[in-house]
Amino acid sequence: MKRQTQVRKLIATALLGIFRKNKLRKIEELNRTQWLSLPKIKDIQERRFVELMEHCKRNVPYYKNVDGLSEVRRLKDITQLPFLTKKLIRENLKSLKAINFPEKYFIPNFTSGSTGEALNFFSYTKNEIYFGILIRNNMWTEWDIGEKQAMLWGSHSDISKAQKVFSKIKNNLFRKVLHLSSYEMTGSNMLKYRKKINSYKPQLITGYPSGLQTFSNFLRENNLSIYRPKGIICSGETLYGYQRKEIESVFGCPVYNRYGCREVGNIAHECEKQDGLHINAEHIVVETVDEDGNICKPGELGEIVVTDLDNHAFPFIRYKTGDLGILSDRECRCGRGLPLMEKVEGRVWDIIVGTNNNRLVGTFWLVRGVSGIEKFQVIQENYGEILLKLIVNERFDETEKQKLIDRVYENCGQEMEIKIELVDEIPLTESGKHRFVISKVSPFVTQLK
């Protein structure tokens, strides 16, 4: 088996060297720079940021009109630049395109986001670093080039691309990915997924946490075995502790957390130590800010703001992602110089505000210790009110219902009005994700529009 793995890697590497030489070089470069010291990695960031600023001053109409850009000479000056929001992108789509790039270099792209409100933007065709970072992060799970993968994913655009003839050929030669849709996680479909995975034997599986947890629950409840990969990567949604525990228990392998977005690619990823997420700092600058736009200190929760150092065609500079996270000033035990993000806590829309002024991020405060809830969604339209949509089984009785109500009172205050609605289905978002929390009162939300 080990010899077969080595042969597959040699073949895949050789093919990359012949057909994708620049991508192979980028993988090799990134595998080297990850071990540099933090100061040296920051030097790379500094140089690339200055190049990006000079480019924007000359070639991007939107930034030519931005106040203060001429004063930005070093990375430490980045806070003088305004935030880029989804609203600004919609209003300035054409003027954000660099004038010195041929039209063929712009790839129309979009994301529906967690709110279901579409954002159109442009990616850059010369994406060697995006590919290189993806491969580098995958390799942190012990997966290697040439080994098989499976994706339990939900984006229709990603799934449809995988069906095209050229993409199938490229997939067989380079990526070797089995694509499975997370849109319809019915019992019959999950039986088919199990059969395909057991036959294909992927060394790495990537998917939404909610989809992988649903699949894991199904396998466990039906006492069904599943092929054990080297690792599983959870991405696209917030990974909660109870989800990680369930998936690891069923698949018998480590679960790694990946954080990224369609707009800028992979932002941060857990290494083998699983003690925070390494920021892919050669590619991206990450800040966190509070609801007033002030920079957060390490250890403080704030909205994640990113600057893509590579997309010169359609620059994302100080882009407000709508995600909440905590940056760290620790060093990882793995020895990599890449800076750390302690955790990603969810979306800015995920904050429930209690009548006791408590701000609750995530969902673990709600579901811990309550039996019979198979799926749920928390909705807060107004202060002082909360709606719980629940899909339940026979274990959810009046006792468990009261536990749930007490849990809400405990965390949100005794004045909170609680409505519980038992449903048969909770629709996924357009991109195939499950929204655990929908809040219209989050203190961050008004800043995003």
VOGU-3710 file (C-alpha; in Angstrom, 3 decimals, decimal comma):
1> mkrqtqvrkl> 0,000/0,000/0,000  2,821/2,411/0,902  4,577/1,681/-2,393  1,334/2,290/-4,331  0,936/5,629/-2,547  4,479/6,655/-3,466  3,897/5,690/-7,101  0,648/7,685/-7,245  2,409/10,714/-5,784  5,272/10,452/-8,294
11> iatallgifr> 2,834/10,187/-11,203  0,653/13,097/-9,989  3,714/15,276/-9,298  5,158/14,484/-12,720  1,871/15,394/-14,409  1,750/18,668/-12,473  5,317/19,379/-13,541  4,403/18,841/-17,185  0,953/20,453/-17,376  0,826/22,717/-14,319
21> knklrkieel> 4,450/23,721/-13,746  3,644/27,050/-12,062  1,212/25,400/-9,650  3,779/22,759/-8,683  6,368/25,484/-8,030  3,891/27,345/-5,859  3,179/24,229/-3,781  6,901/23,722/-3,245  7,401/27,382/-2,330  4,517/27,407/0,169
31> nrtqwlslpk> 5,705/24,176/1,783  9,016/25,960/2,367  7,741/29,350/3,564  5,395/27,836/6,180  8,482/26,943/8,246  9,958/30,446/8,156  9,895/32,519/11,338  6,947/34,855/11,881  9,087/37,989/11,249  10,202/36,583/7,878
41> ikdiqerrfv> 6,640/35,701/6,935  5,596/39,248/7,860  8,375/40,513/5,573  6,713/38,582/2,724  3,366/40,124/3,647  4,910/43,602/3,778  6,471/43,325/0,330  3,342/41,932/-1,270  1,090/44,499/0,412  3,230/47,386/-0,859
51> elmehckrnv> 3,084/45,919/-4,380  -0,704/45,674/-4,125  -1,034/49,277/-2,947  1,146/50,606/-5,777  -0,903/48,622/-8,267  -4,206/49,965/-6,902  -2,972/53,559/-7,008  -2,173/53,219/-10,701  -4,726/50,775/-12,064  -7,908/50,403/-9,993
61> pyyknvdgls> -10,391/53,274/-10,523  -12,215/52,675/-7,244  -9,055/52,997/-5,161  -7,782/56,028/-7,061  -10,659/57,901/-5,445  -10,189/56,509/-1,933  -9,112/59,122/0,605  -5,845/58,341/2,351  -4,549/55,768/-0,123  -1,576/57,968/-1,033
71> evrrlkditq> -0,527/57,941/2,640  -0,469/54,141/2,852  3,144/53,069/2,409  3,560/50,186/4,844  1,392/47,374/6,139  1,092/49,162/9,487  -0,777/51,928/7,621  -3,574/49,566/6,558  -5,997/50,953/9,145  -6,061/54,248/7,215
81> lpfltkklir> -7,927/52,472/4,416  -11,730/52,161/4,510  -13,475/48,817/4,815  -14,766/47,110/1,691  -18,312/45,814/2,195  -20,673/43,764/0,077  -22,784/46,870/-0,449  -19,770/48,801/-1,784  -18,864/45,941/-4,119  -22,375/45,883/-5,566
91> enlkslkain> -22,284/49,643/-6,108  -18,749/49,739/-7,578  -18,429/46,439/-9,425  -16,922/47,906/-12,611  -14,621/50,448/-10,952  -13,082/47,711/-8,754  -11,724/45,978/-11,874  -8,086/46,801/-12,663  -7,723/48,560/-16,035  -4,386/46,905/-16,891
101> fpekyfipnf> -5,808/43,358/-17,026  -7,278/41,839/-20,210  -10,926/40,832/-19,854  -10,016/37,151/-20,166  -8,316/37,316/-16,750  -11,600/38,110/-14,977  -13,691/35,112/-13,890  -17,300/36,012/-12,992  -18,009/34,570/-9,561  -20,681/34,885/-6,909
111> tsgstgealn> -21,611/33,867/-3,421  -25,052/33,738/-1,859  -23,575/34,113/1,612  -25,359/33,044/4,781  -28,098/35,594/4,266  -29,030/34,331/0,818  -28,267/37,766/-0,658  -26,089/37,184/-3,734  -22,790/38,986/-4,213  -21,257/39,105/-7,686
121> ffsytkneiy> -17,521/39,689/-8,023  -14,528/38,635/-10,138  -11,851/36,076/-9,428  -8,459/36,052/-11,124  -7,494/33,332/-13,605  -3,837/33,250/-12,501  -4,675/31,457/-9,279  -1,555/29,363/-8,620  -1,334/30,488/-4,996  -4,988/29,624/-4,286
131> fgilirnnmw> -4,336/26,123/-5,589  -1,014/25,875/-3,765  -2,514/26,872/-0,418  -5,375/24,397/-0,873  -2,889/21,583/-1,453  -0,643/22,700/1,425  -3,559/22,810/3,852  -4,780/19,404/2,661  -1,324/17,968/3,320  -1,557/18,964/6,986
141> tewdigekqa> -4,036/16,079/7,378  -1,340/13,585/6,150  -3,061/13,411/2,751  -0,571/13,689/-0,113  -0,554/14,667/-3,781  -2,005/11,885/-5,927  -4,225/10,430/-3,205  -7,991/10,264/-3,600  -10,464/12,708/-2,046  -14,227/12,943/-1,546
151> mlwgshsdis> -16,276/16,130/-1,139  -19,680/16,275/0,527  -20,443/19,758/-0,726  -23,391/21,923/-1,587  -22,512/24,595/-4,127  -24,391/23,988/-7,377  -21,690/25,831/-9,327  -18,976/23,572/-7,909  -20,990/20,423/-8,541  -21,875/21,376/-12,102
161> kaqkvfskik> -18,269/22,216/-12,987  -17,268/18,749/-11,857  -19,607/17,214/-14,439  -18,031/18,838/-17,498  -15,926/16,597/-19,751  -12,707/18,607/-19,425  -13,153/18,876/-15,682  -13,648/15,116/-15,446  -10,387/14,529/-17,331  -8,540/17,045/-15,140
171> nnlfrkvlhl> -10,093/15,497/-12,047  -8,915/12,009/-13,008  -5,393/13,237/-13,729  -4,811/15,702/-10,895  -7,444/16,104/-8,197  -9,017/12,620/-7,997  -12,112/13,902/-6,185  -15,393/12,048/-5,679  -18,164/14,685/-5,593  -21,221/14,047/-3,414
181> ssyemtgsnm> -24,045/16,562/-3,011  -25,100/17,737/0,463  -28,409/19,085/-0,837  -30,448/15,905/-0,393  -29,269/13,968/2,641  -32,048/11,389/2,485  -31,621/7,881/3,844  -31,454/6,324/0,365  -28,900/8,900/-0,814  -26,717/8,404/2,255
191> lkyrkkinsy> -26,715/4,653/1,613  -25,446/5,434/-1,897  -22,803/7,797/-0,491  -21,589/5,101/1,900  -21,307/2,594/-0,947  -19,395/5,066/-3,133  -16,978/6,046/-0,348  -16,318/2,427/0,630  -15,611/1,616/-3,013  -13,567/4,744/-3,868
201> kpqlitgyps> -11,551/4,710/-0,606  -10,657/8,405/-0,389  -7,772/9,356/1,902  -9,343/12,762/2,585  -12,987/13,852/2,903  -14,067/17,503/2,871  -17,553/18,763/3,639  -19,894/21,071/5,501  -19,989/20,211/9,234  -23,792/19,923/9,202
211> glqtfsnflr> -23,748/17,529/6,243  -20,970/15,394/7,699  -22,703/15,302/11,074  -25,998/14,243/9,453  -24,150/11,509/7,545  -22,332/10,393/10,713  -25,573/10,227/12,716  -27,169/8,116/9,990  -24,245/5,680/9,920  -24,139/5,374/13,713
221> ennlsiyrpk> -27,888/4,919/14,162  -27,973/2,211/11,473  -24,771/0,531/12,698  -23,121/0,930/9,276  -19,354/0,844/8,772  -17,538/3,406/6,616  -14,085/3,549/5,056  -11,617/5,343/7,320  -9,733/8,185/5,588  -6,575/9,834/6,916
231> giicsgetly> -8,531/12,925/7,832  -11,699/14,939/7,376  -11,789/18,684/6,692  -14,828/20,679/7,802  -15,387/23,927/5,950  -18,099/26,303/4,751  -19,853/26,536/8,143  -18,816/26,999/11,748  -17,531/23,714/13,180  -18,924/23,124/16,667
241> gyqrkeiesv> -17,322/20,837/19,226  -20,192/18,373/19,373  -20,082/18,029/15,569  -16,341/17,324/15,570  -16,778/14,691/18,289  -19,589/12,908/16,412  -17,775/12,870/13,046  -14,471/11,702/14,549  -16,245/8,941/16,468  -17,971/7,500/13,391
251> fgcpvynryg> -15,168/7,886/10,831  -12,363/7,037/13,257  -10,024/9,792/12,078  -9,105/13,385/13,010  -11,360/16,262/11,924  -9,628/19,471/10,833  -11,224/22,897/10,739  -10,785/25,041/7,607  -11,864/28,650/7,319  -12,219/30,431/4,016
261> crevgniahe> -14,685/32,111/1,717  -15,368/32,046/-1,992  -14,249/35,662/-2,372  -10,623/35,116/-1,274  -10,116/31,348/-0,943  -8,601/29,553/2,062  -7,886/31,928/4,932  -6,861/29,677/7,834  -6,567/25,980/8,590  -5,778/23,653/11,481
271> cekqdglhin> -2,486/21,767/11,357  -1,839/18,357/12,888  -1,666/19,863/16,412  -5,274/21,152/16,103  -4,547/24,023/18,476  -5,902/26,988/16,525  -5,979/27,736/12,799  -2,868/28,856/10,910  -3,496/31,939/8,777  -2,191/31,545/5,211
281> aehivvetvd> -0,260/34,768/5,698  1,741/34,658/2,447  -1,597/35,133/0,689  -3,746/37,141/3,050  -3,773/39,743/5,820  -6,330/39,172/8,585  -7,669/41,713/11,070  -10,540/41,552/13,554  -12,664/44,604/14,400  -15,499/45,362/16,809
291> edgnickpge> -18,934/46,639/15,753  -17,556/50,199/15,653  -14,668/49,229/13,360  -11,960/49,391/16,027  -9,112/46,867/15,898  -9,512/44,019/18,399  -6,653/42,828/20,564  -5,525/39,165/20,450  -8,058/37,105/22,363  -10,974/39,469/21,672
301> lgeivvtdld> -13,921/38,476/19,499  -14,454/40,594/16,406  -15,528/40,590/12,784  -12,916/39,113/10,455  -11,543/41,556/7,877  -9,276/40,252/5,109  -6,957/41,689/2,480  -6,229/39,387/-0,472  -2,625/39,971/-1,562  -3,027/38,058/-4,832
311> nhafpfiryk> -6,166/39,156/-6,664  -4,798/42,261/-8,386  -7,510/42,022/-11,035  -10,347/42,655/-8,554  -8,767/43,627/-5,222  -10,344/42,742/-1,893  -8,755/45,172/0,571  -10,002/45,279/4,181  -13,008/43,227/3,117  -15,561/42,642/5,876
321> tgdlgilsdr> -16,360/38,941/5,660  -19,330/38,890/8,022  -17,592/36,190/10,091  -16,610/36,393/13,749  -13,256/35,194/15,015  -10,504/35,565/17,590  -6,869/36,171/16,633  -4,000/34,850/18,747  -0,480/35,962/19,565  0,580/32,424/20,515
331> ecrcgrglpl> 3,051/30,262/18,608  1,919/26,803/17,510  3,720/23,730/18,833  4,121/22,463/15,250  6,938/24,950/14,590  5,328/26,740/11,644  5,797/30,508/11,643  2,328/31,168/10,253  0,248/33,248/12,711  -2,712/31,712/14,511
341> mekvegrvwd> -6,422/32,335/14,702  -7,803/30,911/17,948  -11,213/30,089/16,494  -13,984/31,099/14,138  -17,152/31,685/16,146  -19,749/31,990/13,393  -21,379/34,737/11,376  -22,159/38,250/12,537  -25,767/37,226/11,948  -25,292/34,422/14,489
351> iivgtnnnrl> -25,443/36,671/17,573  -28,529/36,306/19,746  -29,079/39,269/22,101  -30,770/38,483/25,396  -33,076/40,667/27,460  -30,262/40,486/30,032  -27,948/42,110/27,395  -26,042/38,845/27,042  -24,649/38,279/23,533  -24,639/34,630/22,556
361> vgtfwlvrgv> -22,474/33,422/19,680  -22,911/29,933/18,240  -25,361/27,279/19,369  -23,747/24,990/21,937  -25,290/27,000/24,795  -28,707/25,904/23,506  -28,510/22,205/22,609  -26,205/20,841/25,317  -27,953/18,154/27,349  -31,345/18,338/25,596
371> sgiekfqviq> -32,427/15,016/24,050  -34,550/14,358/20,981  -33,551/17,351/18,836  -32,350/16,182/15,429  -32,059/19,574/13,780  -32,792/23,125/14,870  -32,736/26,776/13,904  -32,793/29,806/16,186  -34,452/32,953/14,798  -34,477/36,370/16,477
381> enygeillkl> -36,405/38,981/14,533  -36,800/41,453/17,414  -35,338/42,176/20,831  -37,110/40,214/23,537  -38,366/37,470/21,215  -36,861/34,188/20,022  -38,249/31,465/17,742  -36,904/27,901/17,892  -37,625/25,723/14,864  -37,084/22,080/15,784
391> ivnerfdete> -37,023/18,740/14,014  -37,449/16,216/16,824  -37,837/12,509/17,479  -39,751/10,535/20,114  -37,203/11,356/22,845  -38,237/15,009/22,791  -41,006/15,084/25,411  -42,356/17,752/27,756  -39,415/17,269/30,130  -36,881/17,894/27,378
401> kqklidrvye> -38,938/20,828/26,108  -38,823/22,415/29,558  -35,046/21,844/29,699  -34,765/23,769/26,437  -36,941/26,621/27,706  -34,938/26,806/30,944  -31,722/26,887/28,912  -32,963/29,898/26,934  -34,056/31,712/30,104  -30,714/30,940/31,756
411> ncgqemeiki> -28,710/32,428/28,906  -31,049/35,054/27,448  -32,901/36,321/30,511  -36,254/35,561/32,141  -38,012/38,264/30,109  -37,299/36,568/26,789  -40,460/35,507/24,931  -39,905/31,979/23,584  -41,792/30,388/20,700  -41,188/26,743/19,772
421> elvdeiplte> -42,254/25,460/16,365  -41,982/21,752/15,495  -41,310/21,328/11,769  -40,585/18,522/9,329  -37,939/20,390/7,380  -35,567/23,341/7,762  -34,566/24,559/4,285  -30,892/24,859/3,393  -29,446/28,056/1,986  -28,955/28,414/-1,763
431> sgkhrfvisk> -25,378/27,146/-1,390  -26,502/24,029/0,483  -25,609/25,118/4,023  -27,691/24,894/7,181  -28,164/28,170/9,059  -28,333/27,377/12,763  -28,960/30,993/13,762  -30,706/33,894/12,040  -30,539/37,166/13,956  -31,870/40,532/12,847
441> vspfvtqlk> -30,663/42,241/16,030  -26,937/41,425/15,944  -24,938/44,606/16,689  -22,777/43,898/13,636  -25,559/43,523/11,072  -26,259/47,192/10,401  -22,583/47,725/9,658  -22,687/45,275/6,752  -25,447/46,723/4,601
//
